[in-house]
């Protein structure tokens, strides 16, 4: 897919070349246990468009997916630390086939257009140079208020689209670094965000005054936290802190630790570490089922 032919958010109805943007997702009789690259069994015809979302800090390149007809609940997908790339486009397609209008932004638009990595297969989290490269992308996003202003812009973009049913609440989901961004999104637009899901989210509970979990009193959305076993081992009290903080705010969360999983287990192209695969198809399928159940209950 070319990424140099966007629709500007100021003119969301600009037509695109259907031969390049339009594809048909067929029901192929496969279960949720298949790889993300397979379309949902919902079989909806899905339109994919490259778009530009205006934010207070500039122009964010993004991908927008929606069923070919009708209006639907909007969803924002926050990527992991490797950003917008084919794997997350597949997430968007798959979710749109279930009947949602899905925006997948490039979270690192302040630094570079997506994809920000040509190849993540050899990335090593224990390599200092590799980690330093990540910081060039994440530092601007982590600036105070940056993610919140982005979230509001993404919500506004969705609400301006004819394919989005504004009578329905918006959902948001995030992976790895996207987990805390889900929490920030729910807090930034509590009147619009009705459901959120964090998959192996990192940094949800910290000892800093801006820890995401402290936003609980501002959040109305129903949240689901899918925790990697490896993350739980490193921070065993985080799950209790999340549960207790949201319960005290009057908005209990659904949280579960996925046994024997590694951080990143839901993302098919997550690079192996020390020769060990990270992606777990069976547990990724279970997490996807939980996501659909949450959206089906809250956004329907």
VOPAGU-2260 file (C-alpha; in pm, 1 decimal, decimal comma):
REM VOPAGU-2260
SITE   aa  ch    i         X         Y         Z
SITE  UNK   A    0       0,0       0,0       0,0
SITE  UNK   A    1     135,3     341,2     -91,8
SITE  UNK   A    2     143,4     592,7     187,7
SITE  UNK   A    3     186,5     908,5     -20,6
SITE  UNK   A    4    -178,3     946,0    -122,0
SITE  UNK   A    5    -358,4    1046,3     197,4
SITE  UNK   A    6    -697,5    1192,2     265,8
SITE  UNK   A    7    -669,5    1509,7     469,8
SITE  UNK   A    8    -887,5    1509,8     780,4
SITE  UNK   A    9   -1021,9    1848,9     678,0
SITE  UNK   A   10   -1178,5    1681,4     375,2
SITE  UNK   A   11   -1256,0    1324,6     487,2
SITE  UNK   A   12   -1482,0    1242,5     195,6
SITE  UNK   A   13   -1222,8    1296,1     -79,4
SITE  UNK   A   14   -1252,1     988,0    -306,9
SITE  UNK   A   15    -960,0     751,7    -352,4
SITE  UNK   A   16    -870,8     512,8    -630,0
SITE  UNK   A   17   -1085,9     215,2    -539,7
SITE  UNK   A   18    -858,7     -27,8    -720,1
SITE  UNK   A   19    -582,6      53,5    -472,2
SITE  UNK   A   20    -781,2     115,1    -153,9
SITE  UNK   A   21   -1064,0    -132,3    -173,6
SITE  UNK   A   22   -1043,2    -499,5     -91,1
SITE  UNK   A   23   -1284,3    -778,9      -9,6
SITE  UNK   A   24   -1251,6    -978,1     310,6
SITE  UNK   A   25   -1418,6   -1317,6     273,0
SITE  UNK   A   26   -1545,1   -1556,5     534,3
SITE  UNK   A   27   -1305,2   -1845,6     496,9
SITE  UNK   A   28   -1429,8   -2072,9     769,0
SITE  UNK   A   29   -1131,0   -2027,5     995,6
SITE  UNK   A   30   -1133,2   -1974,2    1368,9
SITE  UNK   A   31    -987,1   -1694,7    1575,1
SITE  UNK   A   32    -684,5   -1912,2    1637,1
SITE  UNK   A   33    -546,4   -1828,9    1294,1
SITE  UNK   A   34    -284,1   -1561,0    1242,1
SITE  UNK   A   35    -386,9   -1199,2    1234,8
SITE  UNK   A   36    -317,9   -1193,6     862,1
SITE  UNK   A   37    -638,0   -1388,7     804,1
SITE  UNK   A   38    -956,0   -1186,5     780,3
SITE  UNK   A   39   -1228,9   -1213,3    1038,8
SITE  UNK   A   40   -1500,9   -1466,5     970,9
SITE  UNK   A   41   -1746,5   -1176,5     979,1
SITE  UNK   A   42   -1672,8   -1143,5     607,1
SITE  UNK   A   43   -1756,4    -773,5     577,3
SITE  UNK   A   44   -1631,5    -582,1     275,4
SITE  UNK   A   45   -1368,6    -344,8     414,3
SITE  UNK   A   46   -1232,0     -19,4     277,6
SITE  UNK   A   47    -877,5      85,2     368,1
SITE  UNK   A   48    -759,8     444,2     328,5
SITE  UNK   A   49    -445,5     632,8     417,5
SITE  UNK   A   50    -543,0     953,1     595,9
SITE  UNK   A   51    -386,4    1254,2     764,2
SITE  UNK   A   52    -509,9    1365,4    1105,2
SITE  UNK   A   53    -442,7    1723,4    1210,8
SITE  UNK   A   54    -314,7    1750,0    1568,3
SITE  UNK   A   55    -188,0    2042,0    1777,3
SITE  UNK   A   56     166,0    1925,5    1698,2
SITE  UNK   A   57     132,7    1873,2    1323,9
SITE  UNK   A   58      -1,9    1614,6    1079,9
SITE  UNK   A   59     -28,8    1248,8    1178,0
SITE  UNK   A   60     -20,3     988,9     902,9
SITE  UNK   A   61    -263,6     708,4     977,4
SITE  UNK   A   62    -465,8     423,9     830,0
SITE  UNK   A   63    -845,2     421,3     838,8
SITE  UNK   A   64   -1051,5     104,9     791,7
SITE  UNK   A   65   -1428,1      67,9     775,7
SITE  UNK   A   66   -1700,4    -154,0     630,6
SITE  UNK   A   67   -1802,0     -55,3     279,6
SITE  UNK   A   68   -2143,9      66,2     385,7
SITE  UNK   A   69   -2317,6     205,3     691,0
SITE  UNK   A   70   -2190,2     382,9    1000,3
SITE  UNK   A   71   -2023,3     201,2    1286,5
SITE  UNK   A   72   -1863,6     249,8    1627,3
SITE  UNK   A   73   -1521,2     405,8    1603,2
SITE  UNK   A   74   -1204,4     246,3    1740,4
SITE  UNK   A   75    -852,3     382,1    1788,4
SITE  UNK   A   76    -567,4     130,6    1782,2
SITE  UNK   A   77    -243,1     231,5    1953,4
SITE  UNK   A   78      51,9      34,8    1818,3
SITE  UNK   A   79     343,7    -110,0    2006,9
SITE  UNK   A   80     685,7      55,5    2009,7
SITE  UNK   A   81     758,3     -45,3    1649,4
SITE  UNK   A   82     475,1     170,9    1520,1
SITE  UNK   A   83     231,7     157,4    1231,2
SITE  UNK   A   84     328,2    -123,8     993,0
SITE  UNK   A   85     162,6    -412,5     802,8
SITE  UNK   A   86      85,8    -611,9    1118,1
SITE  UNK   A   87    -118,4    -327,6    1263,4
SITE  UNK   A   88    -287,1    -261,5     932,7
SITE  UNK   A   89    -402,0    -623,2     952,0
SITE  UNK   A   90    -540,8    -557,3    1299,5
SITE  UNK   A   91    -734,5    -265,3    1154,6
SITE  UNK   A   92    -871,2    -470,2     864,6
SITE  UNK   A   93    -968,0    -755,0    1090,2
SITE  UNK   A   94   -1152,3    -531,9    1333,7
SITE  UNK   A   95   -1327,8    -339,5    1057,7
SITE  UNK   A   96   -1455,1    -671,3     921,0
SITE  UNK   A   97   -1629,1    -713,4    1255,7
SITE  UNK   A   98   -1823,4    -390,8    1199,9
SITE  UNK   A   99   -1606,4    -107,9    1334,3
SITE  UNK   A  100   -1455,4     206,3    1183,7
SITE  UNK   A  101   -1090,7     182,6    1285,4
SITE  UNK   A  102    -815,5     443,6    1298,3
SITE  UNK   A  103    -455,9     324,5    1335,0
SITE  UNK   A  104    -232,0     631,0    1377,5
SITE  UNK   A  105     142,6     653,1    1341,7
SITE  UNK   A  106     223,7     741,0    1704,6
SITE  UNK   A  107     566,5     869,4    1603,0
SITE  UNK   A  108     452,2    1121,5    1341,8
SITE  UNK   A  109     641,5    1398,5    1521,6
SITE  UNK   A  110     966,4    1224,2    1428,1
SITE  UNK   A  111     903,8    1028,0    1106,8
SITE  UNK   A  112     635,3     892,2     878,8
SITE  UNK   A  113     541,8     525,7     907,1
SITE  UNK   A  114     687,1     273,1     885,4
SITE  UNK   A  115     967,3     392,4    1111,4
SITE  UNK   A  116    1149,8      56,5    1089,3
SITE  UNK   A  117    1232,9    -121,9     767,7
SITE  UNK   A  118    1282,8    -454,2     944,5
SITE  UNK   A  119    1217,1    -536,6    1310,1
SITE  UNK   A  120    1303,1    -905,2    1285,8
SITE  UNK   A  121    1656,6    -856,7    1418,6
SITE  UNK   A  122    1572,9    -598,9    1683,4
SITE  UNK   A  123    1731,1    -681,1    2019,6
SITE  UNK   A  124    1588,2    -515,4    2330,2
SITE  UNK   A  125    1911,0    -589,1    2514,1
SITE  UNK   A  126    2115,4    -395,7    2258,9
SITE  UNK   A  127    2183,7     -38,0    2370,9
SITE  UNK   A  128    2191,3      98,8    2016,0
SITE  UNK   A  129    1855,1     -57,7    1935,5
SITE  UNK   A  130    1700,7      83,6    2252,1
SITE  UNK   A  131    1844,0     427,6    2177,1
SITE  UNK   A  132    1676,2     424,5    1836,4
SITE  UNK   A  133    1341,9     356,6    2001,3
SITE  UNK   A  134    1388,1     655,9    2228,9
SITE  UNK   A  135    1416,7     891,0    1933,0
SITE  UNK   A  136    1057,7     798,0    1850,6
SITE  UNK   A  137     907,5     762,8    2197,0
SITE  UNK   A  138    1050,9    1073,0    2365,0
SITE  UNK   A  139     827,3    1328,0    2184,0
SITE  UNK   A  140     520,5    1109,2    2239,4
SITE  UNK   A  141     598,4    1085,3    2610,9
SITE  UNK   A  142     618,2    1463,5    2654,2
SITE  UNK   A  143     362,9    1599,4    2898,1
SITE  UNK   A  144      20,1    1622,3    2737,8
SITE  UNK   A  145     132,7    1494,6    2396,1
SITE  UNK   A  146     -56,8    1165,5    2399,4
SITE  UNK   A  147    -368,0    1329,6    2541,2
SITE  UNK   A  148    -376,5    1595,7    2268,9
SITE  UNK   A  149    -324,9    1325,5    2007,0
SITE  UNK   A  150    -607,8    1119,9    2152,8
SITE  UNK   A  151    -849,5    1411,5    2133,9
SITE  UNK   A  152    -750,1    1473,5    1772,2
SITE  UNK   A  153    -805,9    1108,2    1683,6
SITE  UNK   A  154   -1148,0    1108,0    1848,6
SITE  UNK   A  155   -1238,6    1426,8    1660,6
SITE  UNK   A  156   -1122,6    1272,7    1333,5
SITE  UNK   A  157   -1339,0     966,6    1384,5
SITE  UNK   A  158   -1640,9    1173,9    1478,6
SITE  UNK   A  159   -1603,3    1370,2    1153,1
SITE  UNK   A  160   -1626,7    1057,0     936,5
SITE  UNK   A  161   -1953,9     953,9     776,5
SITE  UNK   A  162   -1861,1     591,5     845,7
SITE  UNK   A  163   -1859,8     651,8    1222,9
SITE  UNK   A  164   -2181,2     633,7    1421,4
SITE  UNK   A  165   -2141,7     915,4    1673,4
SITE  UNK   A  166   -2437,2     785,4    1872,3
SITE  UNK   A  167   -2211,5     494,8    1973,7
SITE  UNK   A  168   -1918,5     515,2    2213,2
SITE  UNK   A  169   -1563,0     487,7    2082,7
SITE  UNK   A  170   -1331,6     200,1    2169,8
SITE  UNK   A  171    -954,8     199,5    2198,4
SITE  UNK   A  172    -697,5     -75,5    2225,7
SITE  UNK   A  173    -321,7     -70,9    2268,0
SITE  UNK   A  174     -26,0    -306,0    2266,7
SITE  UNK   A  175     289,8    -279,4    2480,5
SITE  UNK   A  176     352,4      97,5    2499,9
SITE  UNK   A  177      -1,6     137,5    2364,5
SITE  UNK   A  178    -145,3       6,0    2691,2
SITE  UNK   A  179     -91,3     325,2    2890,5
SITE  UNK   A  180    -196,7     526,3    2584,9
SITE  UNK   A  181    -533,5     352,3    2604,4
SITE  UNK   A  182    -568,3     471,4    2963,7
SITE  UNK   A  183    -467,5     826,2    2866,9
SITE  UNK   A  184    -715,2     823,9    2578,0
SITE  UNK   A  185    -999,6     713,4    2802,4
SITE  UNK   A  186    -912,1     992,4    3047,1
SITE  UNK   A  187    -868,2    1256,5    2775,8
SITE  UNK   A  188   -1211,2    1195,3    2617,9
SITE  UNK   A  189   -1425,4    1032,6    2888,6
SITE  UNK   A  190   -1749,8    1146,1    2727,5
SITE  UNK   A  191   -1669,2     957,3    2404,8
SITE  UNK   A  192   -1451,1     660,0    2495,9
SITE  UNK   A  193   -1666,7     376,3    2625,5
SITE  UNK   A  194   -1429,3      79,8    2617,0
SITE  UNK   A  195   -1056,0      18,6    2620,8
SITE  UNK   A  196    -825,1    -281,0    2617,2
SITE  UNK   A  197    -455,4    -301,9    2703,5
SITE  UNK   A  198    -258,9    -601,3    2575,6
SITE  UNK   A  199      72,5    -661,0    2753,7
SITE  UNK   A  200      79,5    -291,0    2835,4
SITE  UNK   A  201     401,7    -153,8    2981,6
SITE  UNK   A  202     431,0     125,3    3236,7
SITE  UNK   A  203      70,0     116,5    3349,8
SITE  UNK   A  204     173,7     149,5    3714,0
SITE  UNK   A  205     479,5     354,6    3808,5
SITE  UNK   A  206     594,3     543,5    4116,6
SITE  UNK   A  207     573,6     877,9    3934,7
SITE  UNK   A  208     299,1    1136,5    3986,0
SITE  UNK   A  209     190,1    1096,0    3622,9
SITE  UNK   A  210     148,1     718,4    3638,9
SITE  UNK   A  211    -136,3     614,8    3405,4
SITE  UNK   A  212    -322,9     423,6    3676,5
SITE  UNK   A  213    -375,8     748,6    3867,1
SITE  UNK   A  214    -607,4     866,0    3589,3
SITE  UNK   A  215    -873,9     620,3    3709,1
SITE  UNK   A  216   -1104,8     886,0    3861,5
SITE  UNK   A  217   -1132,2    1059,4    3522,2
SITE  UNK   A  218   -1222,8     744,4    3327,1
SITE  UNK   A  219   -1574,7     623,1    3253,1
SITE  UNK   A  220   -1483,6     354,7    3001,3
SITE  UNK   A  221   -1491,3     -14,3    3080,2
SITE  UNK   A  222   -1133,4    -138,3    3064,7
SITE  UNK   A  223    -975,4    -477,0    3008,3
SITE  UNK   A  224    -611,8    -544,2    3097,8
SITE  UNK   A  225    -450,1    -853,3    2945,3
SITE  UNK   A  226    -121,4    -895,3    3132,4
SITE  UNK   A  227     176,7   -1096,3    3010,5
SITE  UNK   A  228     308,0   -1349,4    3261,1
SITE  UNK   A  229     660,2   -1211,9    3214,8
SITE  UNK   A  230     540,7    -859,9    3301,3
SITE  UNK   A  231     357,1    -990,1    3605,4
SITE  UNK   A  232     673,6   -1161,1    3723,4
SITE  UNK   A  233     870,1    -837,3    3693,9
SITE  UNK   A  234     602,9    -626,8    3862,7
SITE  UNK   A  235     379,1    -860,8    4063,9
SITE  UNK   A  236     198,6    -585,4    4256,2
SITE  UNK   A  237      90,3    -387,6    3948,9
SITE  UNK   A  238    -222,3    -592,1    3885,2
SITE  UNK   A  239    -345,0    -540,9    4240,0
SITE  UNK   A  240    -273,6    -169,3    4222,0
SITE  UNK   A  241    -470,7    -141,3    3898,5
SITE  UNK   A  242    -765,5    -333,6    4035,2
SITE  UNK   A  243    -771,8    -144,4    4364,4
SITE  UNK   A  244    -729,3     199,9    4211,1
SITE  UNK   A  245   -1008,6     158,6    3958,8
SITE  UNK   A  246   -1235,6      -7,0    4213,5
SITE  UNK   A  247   -1182,6     287,4    4447,4
SITE  UNK   A  248   -1280,4     518,4    4160,3
SITE  UNK   A  249   -1606,1     325,5    4120,6
SITE  UNK   A  250   -1509,4     170,6    3787,6
SITE  UNK   A  251   -1380,8    -185,8    3840,2
SITE  UNK   A  252   -1168,0    -329,8    3560,0
SITE  UNK   A  253   -1143,7    -673,9    3406,2
SITE  UNK   A  254    -784,5    -791,9    3443,0
SITE  UNK   A  255    -621,9   -1127,4    3383,0
SITE  UNK   A  256    -269,7   -1259,6    3360,9
SITE  UNK   A  257    -209,0   -1486,2    3061,2
SITE  UNK   A  258      -2,7   -1773,7    3194,2
SITE  UNK   A  259     327,3   -1861,1    3023,5
SITE  UNK   A  260     314,6   -1559,0    2790,5
SITE  UNK   A  261     590,7   -1312,3    2713,9
SITE  UNK   A  262     559,6    -936,9    2676,1
SITE  UNK   A  263     435,3    -882,3    2320,6
SITE  UNK   A  264     256,5   -1214,7    2277,9
SITE  UNK   A  265     -39,2   -1069,4    2080,6
SITE  UNK   A  266     165,5    -923,2    1794,4
SITE  UNK   A  267     255,1   -1171,2    1516,1
SITE  UNK   A  268     572,5    -999,3    1395,9
SITE  UNK   A  269     720,5    -940,7    1740,8
SITE  UNK   A  270    1089,7   -1033,9    1703,5
SITE  UNK   A  271    1210,8   -1339,2    1891,4
SITE  UNK   A  272    1435,0   -1269,1    2187,8
SITE  UNK   A  273    1725,0   -1500,1    2270,8
SITE  UNK   A  274    1593,6   -1733,0    2004,6
SITE  UNK   A  275    1255,2   -1769,6    2175,4
SITE  UNK   A  276     934,4   -1673,2    1991,5
SITE  UNK   A  277     722,0   -1406,5    2160,1
SITE  UNK   A  278     398,6   -1436,2    1962,9
SITE  UNK   A  279     155,6   -1693,5    2100,9
SITE  UNK   A  280    -122,9   -1766,2    1849,2
SITE  UNK   A  281    -355,6   -1945,4    2090,3
SITE  UNK   A  282    -341,5   -1681,6    2362,0
SITE  UNK   A  283    -352,8   -1403,2    2103,5
SITE  UNK   A  284    -675,5   -1555,2    1973,8
SITE  UNK   A  285    -818,1   -1570,5    2325,6
SITE  UNK   A  286    -725,6   -1206,5    2383,5
SITE  UNK   A  287    -894,7   -1108,6    2055,5
SITE  UNK   A  288   -1209,3   -1291,0    2162,5
SITE  UNK   A  289   -1211,1   -1094,3    2487,3
SITE  UNK   A  290   -1169,6    -771,7    2291,8
SITE  UNK   A  291   -1465,9    -847,9    2066,4
SITE  UNK   A  292   -1678,1    -937,7    2366,6
SITE  UNK   A  293   -1593,6    -606,7    2533,3
SITE  UNK   A  294   -1669,5    -401,5    2223,8
SITE  UNK   A  295   -1979,6    -603,0    2149,3
SITE  UNK   A  296   -2116,6    -531,3    2494,5
SITE  UNK   A  297   -2019,2    -165,1    2536,1
SITE  UNK   A  298   -2009,2     -20,2    2184,9
SITE  UNK   A  299   -2304,2    -201,7    2030,6
